[in-house]
Amino acid sequence: MSPAVLSALWLTLKIATLATLLALALALPVARWLARREGVGARLVYILLSLPMVLPPTAVGFVLLQLLARDGPDGTTVLGLQASWLLTWQAAVVAAAVMAFPIVLRTAKAAFEEVDPRLQEVSRTLGHSPLQTFFGTVLPLAGRGLSAAAILGFTRAASEFGATVTVAGNIPFQTQTLASAIYAAQQVGKDGDAAILIGVALALGFAALATSEWLIARSQKRGRP
């Protein structure tokens, strides 16, 4: 593989990993809250947070671009993010995390909903605090589902193109990921590089989805009476 292909692969793995960790950190508390709530308000929050999954990625990228721009709503910084982050791999992490967030949220919510509430009540009657119950009972029981959420989030982040290229560009050796490298290779007629990149993307995607399906199947099997 050429240096450009290796660079795109490395950047993809780095960006997707960091984006997945960011999406998990944001999605798990929300998923836990939603799993314990019913009603119109909770459903509305769920729908609003899931919007990036159904919007065109370029639209999400445009919104992020406006938020992170120097003349954005918070001047030169937004939530501590400097405007100089635009067209960097850090901006790609933010964009990929936003696009991965809905699928992580939905999968994590389903995982938390599968945890038997009676087991949580038993933990509380044993004198455990809500925090101890969450880490000692809920997380282990939802572990396979949450692992599947992480894998699906990683796959989504690794394949992201529209939002990422809008805020981070397609700069070789700096922000060019597998998805943007495939597009660039096709544009200039480098079919060999494009084929290699597509093969790598297929291998990563198949491995991630196979692992996710195995975890979900194990979780469902364990939950059957």
Secondary structure, DSSP 8 states (H G I E B T S, - for coil): --HHHHHHHHHHHHHHHHHHHHHHHHHHHHHHHHHT--SHHHHHHHHHHHGGGTS-HHHHHHHHHHHHSTTBTTBTEETTEEGGGTTSHHHHHHHHHHHHHHHHHHHHHHHHHTS-HHHHHHHHHTT--HHHHIIIIIHHHTHHHHHHHHHHHHHHHHH--HHHHHHH---TTTT--HHHHHHHHHHTT-HHHHHHHHHHHHHHHHHHHHHHHHHHHHHHHHH--
